[in-house]
Amino acid sequence: MNKEQFLSDLTSGVINLNSADLLKYSTFLKENANDIDIFKAAVKSCSDSLEFASDKLKDNEALINEGMIYWGSNVFKFASERIKDHKLLVLESIYAIRDVAYDFSDEFPPLLYISQRLRLDQDVLLATIEYSNIGHDFKERYDFPFPYNDDKEFIMKALPLNAEVYELISDRLKEDIDILKLLTDVQ
């Protein structure tokens, strides 16, 4: 298969890079690991196609941005470590969840594939709490990072964004009068 045929078949829907087809075309993708056009099309179809891209493409911000439009933060799964630690890109991926009605957003929580440093970043956490589709599964899907579960200032910012944060805070703060008042106001 040549590049033009692959791109045509992918664009027309003949190829759907779901898990079975992704393995079927993995050799082709590996052989074309440096081809930005192929991976821009492939990442639209399946963010996991990035697994077969070159290290250079895994570090390409434009390619990652393209994937975020379709897959939100799941595009970070096979991205470079630099990309996984790029705060602006991570925040944009969280906002992509807000801006697009993903049917699968609960399957790809925003904090899953990013750097440990950004998992503890207050801006990233607040955006995750506010914009991701975390709904009723918040406590099950996220380990609330320490020391924030006992950080009153942070909790006072987070609680209005998602009242379920209350489930994750320290026992000391669960009894704090300001927290309880805020919780009453937001519910």
Secondary structure, DSSP 8 states (H G I E B T S, - for coil): --HHHHHHHHHHTS---SHHHHHHTHHHHHHTTT-HHHHHHHHHH-GGGGGGS-HHHHT-HHHHHHHHHHHGGGGGGGS-HHHHT-HHHHHHHHHHHHHS--SSGGGS-TTTTS-HHHHT-HHHHHHHHHHS--GGGHHHH----TTGGG-HHHHHHHTTT-GGGGGGS-HHHHT-HHHHHHHHHH-
